[in-house]
């Protein structure tokens, strides 16, 4: 008689990829939380909307993504990957954003904003909207092809396929578009929004084959008790949960990144710099 009565679950393509993404110990992750007082963001969003004929202002995910790109551009030592046991720095910043393919959350995908350090906040908003829509409407050709390639692979071989793909794209640094593999499909940094799910804070895991050393999970905004000028007050606070690859980012570099993100998202000068004037 079996110890536990079990039956195999039906696996989506995304779930098979998740099973192939992680295995035992050796995880180099370091975690941290940034509490962002978004009082100034809300004020800037309101004035931005008024100046643009009532147009919906850039949301928190777009602002955090743009701030992340600006931070990596300011500190290029944070913009790179590990290959052949060494750290290699990137010349440009690329931001990967995750997107739900369906409302049920059965499938997840993502897209990359390339040369992100050169783009305005309006360009971020437009590109996020258009690429997310293409994924959800099954019009993203790269996603469709990748999904079709992975769909019929059994879960037990998925890790080997993902690791081989990573080896070709990042260790050998080959342009494999001729074989249907998109160029640099994961970018410099990953950003995922959990706030839209009503989650205040959650940590995203490192994905080894992506070679991305930093992940940001953007939570929901909640009113919280904060200290302002030595007095306790209530303010809207956004939690950004950060996951670092400790092989790539140490405490010094991590603190620089957090300070830069805080300056960009909490001060008038920083928000002006992001384009939310």
URVENNOR-V754820 format. One record per residue. N is the residue number from 1. OMEGA is omega in whole degrees, 0 to 359 (NA if undefined). Layout:
n->N omega->OMEGA
n->N omega->OMEGA
//
This chain:
n->1 omega->182
n->2 omega->177
n->3 omega->179
n->4 omega->177
n->5 omega->185
n->6 omega->171
n->7 omega->184
n->8 omega->177
n->9 omega->174
n->10 omega->187
n->11 omega->170
n->12 omega->177
n->13 omega->180
n->14 omega->182
n->15 omega->177
n->16 omega->177
n->17 omega->178
n->18 omega->179
n->19 omega->179
n->20 omega->186
n->21 omega->186
n->22 omega->173
n->23 omega->190
n->24 omega->188
n->25 omega->181
n->26 omega->182
n->27 omega->182
n->28 omega->187
n->29 omega->169
n->30 omega->186
n->31 omega->176
n->32 omega->180
n->33 omega->175
n->34 omega->174
n->35 omega->181
n->36 omega->172
n->37 omega->187
n->38 omega->179
n->39 omega->181
n->40 omega->178
n->41 omega->181
n->42 omega->178
n->43 omega->179
n->44 omega->178
n->45 omega->181
n->46 omega->180
n->47 omega->177
n->48 omega->179
n->49 omega->180
n->50 omega->181
n->51 omega->183
n->52 omega->174
n->53 omega->178
n->54 omega->179
n->55 omega->180
n->56 omega->184
n->57 omega->176
n->58 omega->182
n->59 omega->186
n->60 omega->180
n->61 omega->179
n->62 omega->181
n->63 omega->179
n->64 omega->179
n->65 omega->178
n->66 omega->178
n->67 omega->178
n->68 omega->179
n->69 omega->179
n->70 omega->181
n->71 omega->179
n->72 omega->176
n->73 omega->179
n->74 omega->180
n->75 omega->185
n->76 omega->177
n->77 omega->177
n->78 omega->186
n->79 omega->182
n->80 omega->179
n->81 omega->180
n->82 omega->175
n->83 omega->182
n->84 omega->178
n->85 omega->180
n->86 omega->175
n->87 omega->175
n->88 omega->181
n->89 omega->179
n->90 omega->176
n->91 omega->182
n->92 omega->180
n->93 omega->176
n->94 omega->183
n->95 omega->177
n->96 omega->176
n->97 omega->179
n->98 omega->180
n->99 omega->175
n->100 omega->181
n->101 omega->179
n->102 omega->182
n->103 omega->181
n->104 omega->180
n->105 omega->181
n->106 omega->180
n->107 omega->176
n->108 omega->175
n->109 omega->179
n->110 omega->179
n->111 omega->185
n->112 omega->169
n->113 omega->184
n->114 omega->182
n->115 omega->188
n->116 omega->182
n->117 omega->183
n->118 omega->189
n->119 omega->178
n->120 omega->179
n->121 omega->177
n->122 omega->177
n->123 omega->175
n->124 omega->183
n->125 omega->182
n->126 omega->183
n->127 omega->177
n->128 omega->182
n->129 omega->184
n->130 omega->181
n->131 omega->177
n->132 omega->179
n->133 omega->180
n->134 omega->179
n->135 omega->184
n->136 omega->180
n->137 omega->177
n->138 omega->178
n->139 omega->177
n->140 omega->187
n->141 omega->180
n->142 omega->179
n->143 omega->180
n->144 omega->182
n->145 omega->180
n->146 omega->180
n->147 omega->179
n->148 omega->180
n->149 omega->184
n->150 omega->190
n->151 omega->187
n->152 omega->177
n->153 omega->175
n->154 omega->185
n->155 omega->187
n->156 omega->177
n->157 omega->186
n->158 omega->181
n->159 omega->181
n->160 omega->180
n->161 omega->180
n->162 omega->179
n->163 omega->177
n->164 omega->178
n->165 omega->179
n->166 omega->180
n->167 omega->181
n->168 omega->186
n->169 omega->190
n->170 omega->178
n->171 omega->177
n->172 omega->178
n->173 omega->181
n->174 omega->171
n->175 omega->186
n->176 omega->181
n->177 omega->178
n->178 omega->180
n->179 omega->179
n->180 omega->177
n->181 omega->182
n->182 omega->179
n->183 omega->178
n->184 omega->188
n->185 omega->184
n->186 omega->174
n->187 omega->185
n->188 omega->187
n->189 omega->179
n->190 omega->176
n->191 omega->177
n->192 omega->181
n->193 omega->174
n->194 omega->180
n->195 omega->179
n->196 omega->176
n->197 omega->181
n->198 omega->182
n->199 omega->181
n->200 omega->182
n->201 omega->177
n->202 omega->180
n->203 omega->177
n->204 omega->180
n->205 omega->172
n->206 omega->177
n->207 omega->191
n->208 omega->185
n->209 omega->179
n->210 omega->183
n->211 omega->179
n->212 omega->186
n->213 omega->182
n->214 omega->176
n->215 omega->177
n->216 omega->175
n->217 omega->185
n->218 omega->184
n->219 omega->179
n->220 omega->177
n->221 omega->178
n->222 omega->172
n->223 omega->182
n->224 omega->176
n->225 omega->179
n->226 omega->177
n->227 omega->179
n->228 omega->182
n->229 omega->176
n->230 omega->181
n->231 omega->179
n->232 omega->179
n->233 omega->176
n->234 omega->181
n->235 omega->175
n->236 omega->186
n->237 omega->175
n->238 omega->177
n->239 omega->173
n->240 omega->179
n->241 omega->186
n->242 omega->172
n->243 omega->180
n->244 omega->166
n->245 omega->188
n->246 omega->175
n->247 omega->185
n->248 omega->185
n->249 omega->175
n->250 omega->184
n->251 omega->181
n->252 omega->180
n->253 omega->180
n->254 omega->180
n->255 omega->177
n->256 omega->181
n->257 omega->182
n->258 omega->178
n->259 omega->180
n->260 omega->178
n->261 omega->180
n->262 omega->180
n->263 omega->182
n->264 omega->188
n->265 omega->185
n->266 omega->184
n->267 omega->177
n->268 omega->181
n->269 omega->180
n->270 omega->180
n->271 omega->173
n->272 omega->179
n->273 omega->178
n->274 omega->180
n->275 omega->179
n->276 omega->184
n->277 omega->NA
//
